[in-house]
Amino acid sequence: MTSAELSELIATQRAFFLTGKTEDFQFRKQQLSCLKNTLLKYQNEIQGALAKDLRKSPEEVYITEFALIIKEIDFLIRRIS
């Protein structure tokens, strides 16, 4: 990604944030659900990257990374009102 592309992306994200849409609880729940689904979809790829970079086994990745993150996302989805 070039510097210009990064600047454009940041500007777009700031403009979206300023719309106030991120204040809506339903929007937040939707985004958390999307994050969870994306993590689960790419779980094998993420495990492979952590195995290559940090030499973590799939079991270790699940216990120390995925299980914690997924449980935290589920907790936040339940608690957002």
C-alpha positions in Angstrom: 0.0 0.0 0.0 1.4 3.4 -1.0 1.5 6.4 1.3 -1.2 8.1 -0.8 -3.5 5.0 -0.6 -2.9 4.8 3.2 -3.8 8.5 3.6 -6.9 8.1 1.5 -8.0 5.0 3.6 -7.4 7.0 6.8 -9.4 9.9 5.5 -12.3 7.6 4.5 -12.3 5.9 7.9 -12.3 9.3 9.7 -15.2 10.5 7.6 -17.2 7.4 8.4 -16.5 7.7 12.1 -17.7 11.3 12.0 -21.1 10.2 10.7 -21.8 8.8 14.1 -22.8 5.4 12.8 -20.3 3.7 15.1 -22.3 4.9 18.2 -25.2 2.6 17.3 -25.2 -0.5 19.5 -26.6 -2.7 16.7 -23.8 -1.5 14.4 -21.2 -2.5 17.0 -22.8 -5.9 17.5 -22.8 -6.4 13.7 -19.2 -5.5 13.4 -18.2 -7.8 16.3 -20.1 -10.7 14.7 -18.3 -9.9 11.4 -15.0 -9.9 13.1 -15.7 -13.3 14.8 -16.9 -14.8 11.5 -13.8 -13.6 9.7 -11.5 -15.0 12.4 -13.2 -18.3 12.2 -13.1 -18.3 8.4 -9.3 -17.6 8.3 -8.4 -19.7 11.4 -6.3 -22.1 9.5 -4.3 -19.4 7.7 -3.8 -17.5 11.0 -2.7 -20.7 12.7 -0.2 -21.3 9.9 1.2 -17.8 10.1 1.6 -18.1 13.9 3.3 -21.5 13.5 5.7 -20.1 10.9 6.4 -16.8 12.8 6.2 -17.8 16.4 6.5 -21.6 16.2 3.2 -22.1 17.9 1.3 -25.4 17.5 -2.3 -25.3 16.3 -3.4 -26.3 19.8 -1.4 -23.5 21.4 -2.8 -21.0 19.0 -6.4 -22.1 19.7 -5.9 -22.0 23.5 -3.8 -18.8 23.7 -5.3 -16.8 20.9 -8.6 -18.0 19.3 -10.5 -19.3 22.3 -9.8 -16.1 24.3 -10.7 -13.8 21.4 -13.9 -15.6 20.5 -15.1 -15.8 24.1 -14.3 -12.1 24.5 -16.3 -11.2 21.4 -19.2 -13.3 22.5 -19.1 -11.6 25.9 -19.1 -8.1 24.3 -22.0 -9.0 22.0 -24.1 -10.2 25.0 -23.2 -7.1 27.1 -23.7 -4.4 24.5 -27.2 -2.9 25.0 
